[in-house]
Amino acid sequence: MVREADPILPAVEAFIAREGISPTSFGKSAINDPGLVHGLRKGRELRKRTRDRVFAFLSSPKMAPATQEAR
């Protein structure tokens, strides 16, 4: 049985590409889970509370300091 990707994945992928951060940095900054994006890519489904936290991070006006890598 193949799982479909969580509907939040395209927004996460777009954020990562736009901000130029690694998937690990995104996961750590958004919900303190470095494996978040990898899990989503493998079919992980988020609980409502976790999805809400990720959406809040995506909507925040600025990135958390941990996502600001040397450019």
PDB file of N, CA, C, O and CB in Angstrom:
ATOM      1  N   MET A   1       0.835  -1.181   0.000  1.00  0.00           N
ATOM      2  CA  MET A   1       0.000   0.000   0.000  1.00  0.00           C
ATOM      3  C   MET A   1       0.879   1.244   0.000  1.00  0.00           C
ATOM      4  O   MET A   1       1.709   1.419   0.892  1.00  0.00           O
ATOM      5  CB  MET A   1      -0.950  -0.002   1.210  1.00  0.00           C
ATOM      6  N   VAL A   2       0.703   2.100  -0.988  1.00  0.00           N
ATOM      7  CA  VAL A   2       1.479   3.327  -1.105  1.00  0.00           C
ATOM      8  C   VAL A   2       0.705   4.462  -0.455  1.00  0.00           C
ATOM      9  O   VAL A   2      -0.467   4.687  -0.757  1.00  0.00           O
ATOM     10  CB  VAL A   2       1.795   3.652  -2.590  1.00  0.00           C
ATOM     11  N   ARG A   3       1.373   5.169   0.437  1.00  0.00           N
ATOM     12  CA  ARG A   3       0.732   6.295   1.114  1.00  0.00           C
ATOM     13  C   ARG A   3       0.920   7.559   0.296  1.00  0.00           C
ATOM     14  O   ARG A   3       1.975   7.783  -0.297  1.00  0.00           O
ATOM     15  CB  ARG A   3       1.301   6.482   2.536  1.00  0.00           C
ATOM     16  N   GLU A   4      -0.103   8.366   0.275  1.00  0.00           N
ATOM     17  CA  GLU A   4       0.003   9.658  -0.380  1.00  0.00           C
ATOM     18  C   GLU A   4       0.694  10.624   0.561  1.00  0.00           C
ATOM     19  O   GLU A   4       0.611  10.486   1.781  1.00  0.00           O
ATOM     20  CB  GLU A   4      -1.387  10.192  -0.801  1.00  0.00           C
ATOM     21  N   ALA A   5       1.373  11.599  -0.013  1.00  0.00           N
ATOM     22  CA  ALA A   5       2.062  12.595   0.792  1.00  0.00           C
ATOM     23  C   ALA A   5       1.045  13.464   1.526  1.00  0.00           C
ATOM     24  O   ALA A   5      -0.054  13.715   1.033  1.00  0.00           O
ATOM     25  CB  ALA A   5       2.984  13.463  -0.087  1.00  0.00           C
ATOM     26  N   ASP A   6       1.433  13.910   2.699  1.00  0.00           N
ATOM     27  CA  ASP A   6       0.588  14.815   3.470  1.00  0.00           C
ATOM     28  C   ASP A   6       0.375  16.080   2.641  1.00  0.00           C
ATOM     29  O   ASP A   6       1.306  16.535   1.977  1.00  0.00           O
ATOM     30  CB  ASP A   6       1.229  15.149   4.866  1.00  0.00           C
ATOM     31  N   PRO A   7      -0.822  16.656   2.663  1.00  0.00           N
ATOM     32  CA  PRO A   7      -1.112  17.850   1.859  1.00  0.00           C
ATOM     33  C   PRO A   7      -0.231  19.059   2.191  1.00  0.00           C
ATOM     34  O   PRO A   7      -0.158  19.996   1.396  1.00  0.00           O
ATOM     35  CB  PRO A   7      -2.550  18.231   2.038  1.00  0.00           C
ATOM     36  N   ILE A   8       0.430  19.056   3.335  1.00  0.00           N
ATOM     37  CA  ILE A   8       1.281  20.183   3.703  1.00  0.00           C
ATOM     38  C   ILE A   8       2.640  20.134   2.996  1.00  0.00           C
ATOM     39  O   ILE A   8       3.345  21.141   2.941  1.00  0.00           O
ATOM     40  CB  ILE A   8       1.484  20.207   5.211  1.00  0.00           C
ATOM     41  N   LEU A   9       3.005  18.975   2.459  1.00  0.00           N
ATOM     42  CA  LEU A   9       4.334  18.809   1.868  1.00  0.00           C
ATOM     43  C   LEU A   9       4.660  19.828   0.767  1.00  0.00           C
ATOM     44  O   LEU A   9       5.764  20.371   0.794  1.00  0.00           O
ATOM     45  CB  LEU A   9       4.455  17.424   1.307  1.00  0.00           C
ATOM     46  N   PRO A  10       3.789  20.124  -0.186  1.00  0.00           N
ATOM     47  CA  PRO A  10       4.148  21.114  -1.204  1.00  0.00           C
ATOM     48  C   PRO A  10       4.483  22.493  -0.610  1.00  0.00           C
ATOM     49  O   PRO A  10       5.389  23.169  -1.097  1.00  0.00           O
ATOM     50  CB  PRO A  10       3.011  21.254  -2.197  1.00  0.00           C
ATOM     51  N   ALA A  11       3.770  22.905   0.420  1.00  0.00           N
ATOM     52  CA  ALA A  11       4.058  24.194   1.057  1.00  0.00           C
ATOM     53  C   ALA A  11       5.415  24.157   1.751  1.00  0.00           C
ATOM     54  O   ALA A  11       6.168  25.131   1.713  1.00  0.00           O
ATOM     55  CB  ALA A  11       2.952  24.559   2.070  1.00  0.00           C
ATOM     56  N   VAL A  12       5.720  23.036   2.380  1.00  0.00           N
ATOM     57  CA  VAL A  12       7.015  22.880   3.043  1.00  0.00           C
ATOM     58  C   VAL A  12       8.140  22.896   2.014  1.00  0.00           C
ATOM     59  O   VAL A  12       9.145  23.580   2.204  1.00  0.00           O
ATOM     60  CB  VAL A  12       7.055  21.571   3.863  1.00  0.00           C
ATOM     61  N   GLU A  13       7.978  22.147   0.925  1.00  0.00           N
ATOM     62  CA  GLU A  13       8.995  22.110  -0.128  1.00  0.00           C
ATOM     63  C   GLU A  13       9.221  23.504  -0.732  1.00  0.00           C
ATOM     64  O   GLU A  13      10.360  23.890  -0.993  1.00  0.00           O
ATOM     65  CB  GLU A  13       8.580  21.116  -1.232  1.00  0.00           C
ATOM     66  N   ALA A  14       8.143  24.251  -0.949  1.00  0.00           N
ATOM     67  CA  ALA A  14       8.269  25.596  -1.501  1.00  0.00           C
ATOM     68  C   ALA A  14       9.019  26.512  -0.529  1.00  0.00           C
ATOM     69  O   ALA A  14       9.855  27.309  -0.953  1.00  0.00           O
ATOM     70  CB  ALA A  14       6.878  26.178  -1.820  1.00  0.00           C
ATOM     71  N   PHE A  15       8.728  26.404   0.749  1.00  0.00           N
ATOM     72  CA  PHE A  15       9.401  27.218   1.760  1.00  0.00           C
ATOM     73  C   PHE A  15      10.895  26.906   1.782  1.00  0.00           C
ATOM     74  O   PHE A  15      11.725  27.815   1.810  1.00  0.00           O
ATOM     75  CB  PHE A  15       8.781  26.978   3.154  1.00  0.00           C
ATOM     76  N   ILE A  16      11.229  25.624   1.770  1.00  0.00           N
ATOM     77  CA  ILE A  16      12.631  25.212   1.787  1.00  0.00           C
ATOM     78  C   ILE A  16      13.372  25.774   0.577  1.00  0.00           C
ATOM     79  O   ILE A  16      14.479  26.297   0.707  1.00  0.00           O
ATOM     80  CB  ILE A  16      12.741  23.678   1.814  1.00  0.00           C
ATOM     81  N   ALA A  17      12.759  25.663  -0.592  1.00  0.00           N
ATOM     82  CA  ALA A  17      13.395  26.165  -1.811  1.00  0.00           C
ATOM     83  C   ALA A  17      13.536  27.684  -1.782  1.00  0.00           C
ATOM     84  O   ALA A  17      14.581  28.225  -2.144  1.00  0.00           O
ATOM     85  CB  ALA A  17      12.592  25.740  -3.042  1.00  0.00           C
ATOM     86  N   ARG A  18      12.488  28.361  -1.354  1.00  0.00           N
ATOM     87  CA  ARG A  18      12.498  29.832  -1.331  1.00  0.00           C
ATOM     88  C   ARG A  18      13.521  30.373  -0.336  1.00  0.00           C
ATOM     89  O   ARG A  18      14.228  31.337  -0.628  1.00  0.00           O
ATOM     90  CB  ARG A  18      11.105  30.368  -0.983  1.00  0.00           C
ATOM     91  N   GLU A  19      13.596  29.752   0.834  1.00  0.00           N
ATOM     92  CA  GLU A  19      14.477  30.245   1.892  1.00  0.00           C
ATOM     93  C   GLU A  19      15.897  29.684   1.798  1.00  0.00           C
ATOM     94  O   GLU A  19      16.805  30.175   2.468  1.00  0.00           O
ATOM     95  CB  GLU A  19      13.890  29.905   3.240  1.00  0.00           C
ATOM     96  N   GLY A  20      16.085  28.665   0.976  1.00  0.00           N
ATOM     97  CA  GLY A  20      17.415  28.093   0.800  1.00  0.00           C
ATOM     98  C   GLY A  20      17.941  27.390   2.039  1.00  0.00           C
ATOM     99  O   GLY A  20      19.133  27.458   2.338  1.00  0.00           O
ATOM    100  N   ILE A  21      17.057  26.717   2.757  1.00  0.00           N
ATOM    101  CA  ILE A  21      17.474  25.995   3.954  1.00  0.00           C
ATOM    102  C   ILE A  21      17.379  24.494   3.715  1.00  0.00           C
ATOM    103  O   ILE A  21      16.737  24.039   2.769  1.00  0.00           O
ATOM    104  CB  ILE A  21      16.614  26.405   5.168  1.00  0.00           C
ATOM    105  N   SER A  22      18.016  23.752   4.571  1.00  0.00           N
ATOM    106  CA  SER A  22      17.964  22.298   4.429  1.00  0.00           C
ATOM    107  C   SER A  22      16.668  21.760   5.036  1.00  0.00           C
ATOM    108  O   SER A  22      16.075  22.397   5.907  1.00  0.00           O
ATOM    109  CB  SER A  22      19.194  21.637   5.100  1.00  0.00           C
ATOM    110  N   PRO A  23      16.240  20.605   4.581  1.00  0.00           N
ATOM    111  CA  PRO A  23      15.056  19.980   5.178  1.00  0.00           C
ATOM    112  C   PRO A  23      15.232  19.732   6.682  1.00  0.00           C
ATOM    113  O   PRO A  23      14.284  19.871   7.454  1.00  0.00           O
ATOM    114  CB  PRO A  23      14.749  18.662   4.469  1.00  0.00           C
ATOM    115  N   THR A  24      16.437  19.368   7.082  1.00  0.00           N
ATOM    116  CA  THR A  24      16.697  19.129   8.499  1.00  0.00           C
ATOM    117  C   THR A  24      16.526  20.411   9.310  1.00  0.00           C
ATOM    118  O   THR A  24      15.916  20.394  10.379  1.00  0.00           O
ATOM    119  CB  THR A  24      18.110  18.564   8.695  1.00  0.00           C
ATOM    120  N   SER A  25      17.059  21.517   8.806  1.00  0.00           N
ATOM    121  CA  SER A  25      16.923  22.801   9.504  1.00  0.00           C
ATOM    122  C   SER A  25      15.465  23.219   9.591  1.00  0.00           C
ATOM    123  O   SER A  25      15.027  23.751  10.611  1.00  0.00           O
ATOM    124  CB  SER A  25      17.739  23.891   8.794  1.00  0.00           C
ATOM    125  N   PHE A  26      14.717  22.980   8.529  1.00  0.00           N
ATOM    126  CA  PHE A  26      13.300  23.319   8.560  1.00  0.00           C
ATOM    127  C   PHE A  26      12.588  22.557   9.663  1.00  0.00           C
ATOM    128  O   PHE A  26      11.875  23.150  10.472  1.00  0.00           O
ATOM    129  CB  PHE A  26      12.648  23.026   7.212  1.00  0.00           C
ATOM    130  N   GLY A  27      12.779  21.252   9.699  1.00  0.00           N
ATOM    131  CA  GLY A  27      12.109  20.420  10.701  1.00  0.00           C
ATOM    132  C   GLY A  27      12.472  20.821  12.118  1.00  0.00           C
ATOM    133  O   GLY A  27      11.606  20.892  12.990  1.00  0.00           O
ATOM    134  N   LYS A  28      13.763  21.084  12.351  1.00  0.00           N
ATOM    135  CA  LYS A  28      14.202  21.486  13.685  1.00  0.00           C
ATOM    136  C   LYS A  28      13.588  22.822  14.080  1.00  0.00           C
ATOM    137  O   LYS A  28      13.161  22.998  15.221  1.00  0.00           O
ATOM    138  CB  LYS A  28      15.729  21.571  13.744  1.00  0.00           C
ATOM    139  N   SER A  29      13.541  23.755  13.149  1.00  0.00           N
ATOM    140  CA  SER A  29      13.009  25.083  13.461  1.00  0.00           C
ATOM    141  C   SER A  29      11.493  25.081  13.617  1.00  0.00           C
ATOM    142  O   SER A  29      10.953  25.766  14.485  1.00  0.00           O
ATOM    143  CB  SER A  29      13.405  26.066  12.380  1.00  0.00           C
ATOM    144  N   ALA A  30      10.816  24.318  12.784  1.00  0.00           N
ATOM    145  CA  ALA A  30       9.357  24.336  12.798  1.00  0.00           C
ATOM    146  C   ALA A  30       8.769  23.610  14.005  1.00  0.00           C
ATOM    147  O   ALA A  30       7.898  24.141  14.695  1.00  0.00           O
ATOM    148  CB  ALA A  30       8.827  23.717  11.528  1.00  0.00           C
ATOM    149  N   ILE A  31       9.252  22.387  14.257  1.00  0.00           N
ATOM    150  CA  ILE A  31       8.650  21.606  15.351  1.00  0.00           C
ATOM    151  C   ILE A  31       9.679  20.810  16.150  1.00  0.00           C
ATOM    152  O   ILE A  31       9.330  19.867  16.861  1.00  0.00           O
ATOM    153  CB  ILE A  31       7.608  20.657  14.792  1.00  0.00           C
ATOM    154  N   ASN A  32      10.937  21.194  16.029  1.00  0.00           N
ATOM    155  CA  ASN A  32      12.020  20.511  16.742  1.00  0.00           C
ATOM    156  C   ASN A  32      12.112  19.031  16.361  1.00  0.00           C
ATOM    157  O   ASN A  32      12.347  18.171  17.210  1.00  0.00           O
ATOM    158  CB  ASN A  32      11.818  20.646  18.251  1.00  0.00           C
ATOM    159  N   ASP A  33      11.921  18.752  15.063  1.00  0.00           N
ATOM    160  CA  ASP A  33      11.986  17.382  14.550  1.00  0.00           C
ATOM    161  C   ASP A  33      12.814  17.392  13.269  1.00  0.00           C
ATOM    162  O   ASP A  33      12.285  17.687  12.197  1.00  0.00           O
ATOM    163  CB  ASP A  33      10.548  16.797  14.289  1.00  0.00           C
ATOM    164  N   PRO A  34      14.118  17.072  13.365  1.00  0.00           N
ATOM    165  CA  PRO A  34      14.959  17.121  12.171  1.00  0.00           C
ATOM    166  C   PRO A  34      14.540  16.146  11.069  1.00  0.00           C
ATOM    167  O   PRO A  34      14.933  16.329   9.917  1.00  0.00           O
ATOM    168  CB  PRO A  34      16.374  16.843  12.555  1.00  0.00           C
ATOM    169  N   GLY A  35      13.762  15.126  11.389  1.00  0.00           N
ATOM    170  CA  GLY A  35      13.316  14.154  10.387  1.00  0.00           C
ATOM    171  C   GLY A  35      11.953  14.453   9.793  1.00  0.00           C
ATOM    172  O   GLY A  35      11.408  13.631   9.056  1.00  0.00           O
ATOM    173  N   LEU A  36      11.396  15.612  10.099  1.00  0.00           N
ATOM    174  CA  LEU A  36      10.047  15.960   9.633  1.00  0.00           C
ATOM    175  C   LEU A  36       9.898  15.851   8.122  1.00  0.00           C
ATOM    176  O   LEU A  36       9.024  15.130   7.641  1.00  0.00           O
ATOM    177  CB  LEU A  36       9.697  17.366  10.070  1.00  0.00           C
ATOM    178  N   VAL A  37      10.726  16.544   7.374  1.00  0.00           N
ATOM    179  CA  VAL A  37      10.568  16.590   5.913  1.00  0.00           C
ATOM    180  C   VAL A  37      10.825  15.214   5.308  1.00  0.00           C
ATOM    181  O   VAL A  37      10.098  14.782   4.413  1.00  0.00           O
ATOM    182  CB  VAL A  37      11.528  17.636   5.289  1.00  0.00           C
ATOM    183  N   HIS A  38      11.839  14.535   5.787  1.00  0.00           N
ATOM    184  CA  HIS A  38      12.113  13.188   5.280  1.00  0.00           C
ATOM    185  C   HIS A  38      10.891  12.292   5.505  1.00  0.00           C
ATOM    186  O   HIS A  38      10.485  11.544   4.616  1.00  0.00           O
ATOM    187  CB  HIS A  38      13.370  12.583   5.973  1.00  0.00           C
ATOM    188  N   GLY A  39      10.319  12.380   6.695  1.00  0.00           N
ATOM    189  CA  GLY A  39       9.130  11.587   6.996  1.00  0.00           C
ATOM    190  C   GLY A  39       7.958  11.939   6.098  1.00  0.00           C
ATOM    191  O   GLY A  39       7.253  11.051   5.618  1.00  0.00           O
ATOM    192  N   LEU A  40       7.745  13.227   5.868  1.00  0.00           N
ATOM    193  CA  LEU A  40       6.659  13.659   4.984  1.00  0.00           C
ATOM    194  C   LEU A  40       6.872  13.123   3.570  1.00  0.00           C
ATOM    195  O   LEU A  40       5.929  12.685   2.912  1.00  0.00           O
ATOM    196  CB  LEU A  40       6.558  15.200   4.961  1.00  0.00           C
ATOM    197  N   ARG A  41       8.113  13.162   3.116  1.00  0.00           N
ATOM    198  CA  ARG A  41       8.425  12.660   1.776  1.00  0.00           C
ATOM    199  C   ARG A  41       8.190  11.156   1.674  1.00  0.00           C
ATOM    200  O   ARG A  41       7.911  10.643   0.591  1.00  0.00           O
ATOM    201  CB  ARG A  41       9.874  12.985   1.412  1.00  0.00           C
ATOM    202  N   LYS A  42       8.300  10.459   2.781  1.00  0.00           N
ATOM    203  CA  LYS A  42       8.084   9.009   2.810  1.00  0.00           C
ATOM    204  C   LYS A  42       6.634   8.637   3.113  1.00  0.00           C
ATOM    205  O   LYS A  42       6.309   7.454   3.209  1.00  0.00           O
ATOM    206  CB  LYS A  42       8.995   8.374   3.842  1.00  0.00           C
ATOM    207  N   GLY A  43       5.762   9.633   3.263  1.00  0.00           N
ATOM    208  CA  GLY A  43       4.356   9.341   3.468  1.00  0.00           C
ATOM    209  C   GLY A  43       3.837   9.579   4.873  1.00  0.00           C
ATOM    210  O   GLY A  43       2.691   9.245   5.172  1.00  0.00           O
ATOM    211  N   ARG A  44       4.655  10.146   5.733  1.00  0.00           N
ATOM    212  CA  ARG A  44       4.205  10.418   7.104  1.00  0.00           C
ATOM    213  C   ARG A  44       3.007  11.348   7.089  1.00  0.00           C
ATOM    214  O   ARG A  44       2.985  12.338   6.359  1.00  0.00           O
ATOM    215  CB  ARG A  44       5.343  11.032   7.945  1.00  0.00           C
ATOM    216  N   GLU A  45       2.028  11.029   7.886  1.00  0.00           N
ATOM    217  CA  GLU A  45       0.866  11.895   8.049  1.00  0.00           C
ATOM    218  C   GLU A  45       0.977  12.595   9.393  1.00  0.00           C
ATOM    219  O   GLU A  45       1.286  11.970  10.407  1.00  0.00           O
ATOM    220  CB  GLU A  45      -0.466  11.087   7.945  1.00  0.00           C
ATOM    221  N   LEU A  46       0.724  13.886   9.390  1.00  0.00           N
ATOM    222  CA  LEU A  46       0.824  14.662  10.619  1.00  0.00           C
ATOM    223  C   LEU A  46      -0.502  14.701  11.352  1.00  0.00           C
ATOM    224  O   LEU A  46      -1.570  14.700  10.739  1.00  0.00           O
ATOM    225  CB  LEU A  46       1.294  16.075  10.319  1.00  0.00           C
ATOM    226  N   ARG A  47      -0.418  14.736  12.654  1.00  0.00           N
ATOM    227  CA  ARG A  47      -1.613  14.974  13.462  1.00  0.00           C
ATOM    228  C   ARG A  47      -2.002  16.431  13.294  1.00  0.00           C
ATOM    229  O   ARG A  47      -1.192  17.262  12.886  1.00  0.00           O
ATOM    230  CB  ARG A  47      -1.372  14.621  14.973  1.00  0.00           C
ATOM    231  N   LYS A  48      -3.252  16.726  13.615  1.00  0.00           N
ATOM    232  CA  LYS A  48      -3.753  18.090  13.434  1.00  0.00           C
ATOM    233  C   LYS A  48      -2.903  19.109  14.182  1.00  0.00           C
ATOM    234  O   LYS A  48      -2.558  20.158  13.637  1.00  0.00           O
ATOM    235  CB  LYS A  48      -5.199  18.185  13.900  1.00  0.00           C
ATOM    236  N   ARG A  49      -2.570  18.801  15.423  1.00  0.00           N
ATOM    237  CA  ARG A  49      -1.795  19.747  16.230  1.00  0.00           C
ATOM    238  C   ARG A  49      -0.413  20.003  15.610  1.00  0.00           C
ATOM    239  O   ARG A  49       0.051  21.143  15.571  1.00  0.00           O
ATOM    240  CB  ARG A  49      -1.639  19.214  17.671  1.00  0.00           C
ATOM    241  N   THR A  50       0.230  18.953  15.134  1.00  0.00           N
ATOM    242  CA  THR A  50       1.539  19.099  14.508  1.00  0.00           C
ATOM    243  C   THR A  50       1.429  19.889  13.212  1.00  0.00           C
ATOM    244  O   THR A  50       2.245  20.770  12.942  1.00  0.00           O
ATOM    245  CB  THR A  50       2.164  17.725  14.241  1.00  0.00           C
ATOM    246  N   ARG A  51       0.408  19.568  12.406  1.00  0.00           N
ATOM    247  CA  ARG A  51       0.200  20.300  11.152  1.00  0.00           C
ATOM    248  C   ARG A  51      -0.034  21.780  11.437  1.00  0.00           C
ATOM    249  O   ARG A  51       0.479  22.640  10.721  1.00  0.00           O
ATOM    250  CB  ARG A  51      -0.994  19.710  10.365  1.00  0.00           C
ATOM    251  N   ASP A  52      -0.807  22.078  12.478  1.00  0.00           N
ATOM    252  CA  ASP A  52      -1.058  23.474  12.848  1.00  0.00           C
ATOM    253  C   ASP A  52       0.239  24.189  13.219  1.00  0.00           C
ATOM    254  O   ASP A  52       0.428  25.356  12.876  1.00  0.00           O
ATOM    255  CB  ASP A  52      -2.050  23.545  14.018  1.00  0.00           C
ATOM    256  N   ARG A  53       1.128  23.490  13.918  1.00  0.00           N
ATOM    257  CA  ARG A  53       2.417  24.091  14.283  1.00  0.00           C
ATOM    258  C   ARG A  53       3.266  24.373  13.047  1.00  0.00           C
ATOM    259  O   ARG A  53       3.919  25.413  12.963  1.00  0.00           O
ATOM    260  CB  ARG A  53       3.183  23.170  15.245  1.00  0.00           C
ATOM    261  N   VAL A  54       3.258  23.447  12.086  1.00  0.00           N
ATOM    262  CA  VAL A  54       4.025  23.648  10.859  1.00  0.00           C
ATOM    263  C   VAL A  54       3.442  24.824  10.078  1.00  0.00           C
ATOM    264  O   VAL A  54       4.189  25.674   9.593  1.00  0.00           O
ATOM    265  CB  VAL A  54       4.026  22.360   9.989  1.00  0.00           C
ATOM    266  N   PHE A  55       2.106  24.882   9.950  1.00  0.00           N
ATOM    267  CA  PHE A  55       1.483  26.013   9.253  1.00  0.00           C
ATOM    268  C   PHE A  55       1.809  27.330   9.942  1.00  0.00           C
ATOM    269  O   PHE A  55       2.054  28.330   9.268  1.00  0.00           O
ATOM    270  CB  PHE A  55      -0.037  25.826   9.178  1.00  0.00           C
ATOM    271  N   ALA A  56       1.817  27.350  11.261  1.00  0.00           N
ATOM    272  CA  ALA A  56       2.158  28.574  11.992  1.00  0.00           C
ATOM    273  C   ALA A  56       3.580  29.003  11.660  1.00  0.00           C
ATOM    274  O   ALA A  56       3.847  30.191  11.482  1.00  0.00           O
ATOM    275  CB  ALA A  56       2.002  28.366  13.516  1.00  0.00           C
ATOM    276  N   PHE A  57       4.483  28.048  11.579  1.00  0.00           N
ATOM    277  CA  PHE A  57       5.862  28.373  11.226  1.00  0.00           C
ATOM    278  C   PHE A  57       5.947  28.905   9.794  1.00  0.00           C
ATOM    279  O   PHE A  57       6.651  29.879   9.529  1.00  0.00           O
ATOM    280  CB  PHE A  57       6.761  27.136  11.387  1.00  0.00           C
ATOM    281  N   LEU A  58       5.228  28.263   8.878  1.00  0.00           N
ATOM    282  CA  LEU A  58       5.240  28.708   7.485  1.00  0.00           C
ATOM    283  C   LEU A  58       4.683  30.121   7.340  1.00  0.00           C
ATOM    284  O   LEU A  58       5.096  30.863   6.449  1.00  0.00           O
ATOM    285  CB  LEU A  58       4.439  27.743   6.617  1.00  0.00           C
ATOM    286  N   SER A  59       3.748  30.494   8.209  1.00  0.00           N
ATOM    287  CA  SER A  59       3.100  31.800   8.123  1.00  0.00           C
ATOM    288  C   SER A  59       3.802  32.878   8.933  1.00  0.00           C
ATOM    289  O   SER A  59       3.451  34.054   8.841  1.00  0.00           O
ATOM    290  CB  SER A  59       1.683  31.688   8.577  1.00  0.00           C
ATOM    291  N   SER A  60       4.791  32.482   9.725  1.00  0.00           N
ATOM    292  CA  SER A  60       5.445  33.476  10.569  1.00  0.00           C
ATOM    293  C   SER A  60       6.159  34.510   9.701  1.00  0.00           C
ATOM    294  O   SER A  60       6.687  34.180   8.639  1.00  0.00           O
ATOM    295  CB  SER A  60       6.442  32.799  11.537  1.00  0.00           C
ATOM    296  N   PRO A  61       6.171  35.766  10.162  1.00  0.00           N
ATOM    297  CA  PRO A  61       6.741  36.838   9.351  1.00  0.00           C
ATOM    298  C   PRO A  61       8.237  36.714   9.113  1.00  0.00           C
ATOM    299  O   PRO A  61       8.747  37.233   8.120  1.00  0.00           O
ATOM    300  CB  PRO A  61       6.464  38.142   9.996  1.00  0.00           C
ATOM    301  N   LYS A  62       8.943  36.041   9.997  1.00  0.00           N
ATOM    302  CA  LYS A  62      10.371  35.844   9.776  1.00  0.00           C
ATOM    303  C   LYS A  62      10.750  34.449  10.214  1.00  0.00           C
ATOM    304  O   LYS A  62      10.056  33.823  11.016  1.00  0.00           O
ATOM    305  CB  LYS A  62      11.208  36.900  10.531  1.00  0.00           C
ATOM    306  N   MET A  63      11.844  33.974   9.688  1.00  0.00           N
ATOM    307  CA  MET A  63      12.293  32.648  10.033  1.00  0.00           C
ATOM    308  C   MET A  63      12.873  32.642  11.442  1.00  0.00           C
ATOM    309  O   MET A  63      13.380  33.655  11.924  1.00  0.00           O
ATOM    310  CB  MET A  63      13.322  32.150   9.021  1.00  0.00           C
ATOM    311  N   ALA A  64      12.793  31.508  12.079  1.00  0.00           N
ATOM    312  CA  ALA A  64      13.424  31.329  13.382  1.00  0.00           C
ATOM    313  C   ALA A  64      14.938  31.366  13.192  1.00  0.00           C
ATOM    314  O   ALA A  64      15.422  30.974  12.131  1.00  0.00           O
ATOM    315  CB  ALA A  64      12.972  29.989  14.053  1.00  0.00           C
ATOM    316  N   PRO A  65      15.698  31.822  14.181  1.00  0.00           N
ATOM    317  CA  PRO A  65      17.149  31.932  14.029  1.00  0.00           C
ATOM    318  C   PRO A  65      17.844  30.657  13.578  1.00  0.00           C
ATOM    319  O   PRO A  65      18.840  30.733  12.858  1.00  0.00           O
ATOM    320  CB  PRO A  65      17.739  32.363  15.309  1.00  0.00           C
ATOM    321  N   ALA A  66      17.354  29.494  13.974  1.00  0.00           N
ATOM    322  CA  ALA A  66      18.016  28.243  13.598  1.00  0.00           C
ATOM    323  C   ALA A  66      17.949  27.976  12.102  1.00  0.00           C
ATOM    324  O   ALA A  66      18.728  27.169  11.596  1.00  0.00           O
ATOM    325  CB  ALA A  66      17.396  27.086  14.344  1.00  0.00           C
ATOM    326  N   THR A  67      17.042  28.628  11.377  1.00  0.00           N
ATOM    327  CA  THR A  67      16.948  28.382   9.934  1.00  0.00           C
ATOM    328  C   THR A  67      17.830  29.309   9.140  1.00  0.00           C
ATOM    329  O   THR A  67      17.989  29.125   7.933  1.00  0.00           O
ATOM    330  CB  THR A  67      15.524  28.525   9.467  1.00  0.00           C
ATOM    331  N   GLN A  68      18.396  30.281   9.773  1.00  0.00           N
ATOM    332  CA  GLN A  68      19.219  31.242   9.050  1.00  0.00           C
ATOM    333  C   GLN A  68      20.650  30.713   8.978  1.00  0.00           C
ATOM    334  O   GLN A  68      21.459  30.927   9.882  1.00  0.00           O
ATOM    335  CB  GLN A  68      19.175  32.642   9.733  1.00  0.00           C
ATOM    336  N   GLU A  69      20.937  30.018   7.882  1.00  0.00           N
ATOM    337  CA  GLU A  69      22.256  29.436   7.681  1.00  0.00           C
ATOM    338  C   GLU A  69      23.147  30.450   6.977  1.00  0.00           C
ATOM    339  O   GLU A  69      22.663  31.403   6.366  1.00  0.00           O
ATOM    340  CB  GLU A  69      22.165  28.120   6.866  1.00  0.00           C
ATOM    341  N   ALA A  70      24.429  30.237   7.070  1.00  0.00           N
ATOM    342  CA  ALA A  70      25.376  31.117   6.366  1.00  0.00           C
ATOM    343  C   ALA A  70      25.108  31.027   4.876  1.00  0.00           C
ATOM    344  O   ALA A  70      24.958  29.939   4.322  1.00  0.00           O
ATOM    345  CB  ALA A  70      26.858  30.734   6.684  1.00  0.00           C
ATOM    346  N   ARG A  71      25.054  32.151   4.256  1.00  0.00           N
ATOM    347  CA  ARG A  71      24.782  32.178   2.812  1.00  0.00           C
ATOM    348  C   ARG A  71      25.966  32.680   2.057  1.00  0.00           C
ATOM    349  O   ARG A  71      25.922  32.772   0.830  1.00  0.00           O
ATOM    350  CB  ARG A  71      23.577  33.039   2.499  1.00  0.00           C
TER     351      ARG A  71
END
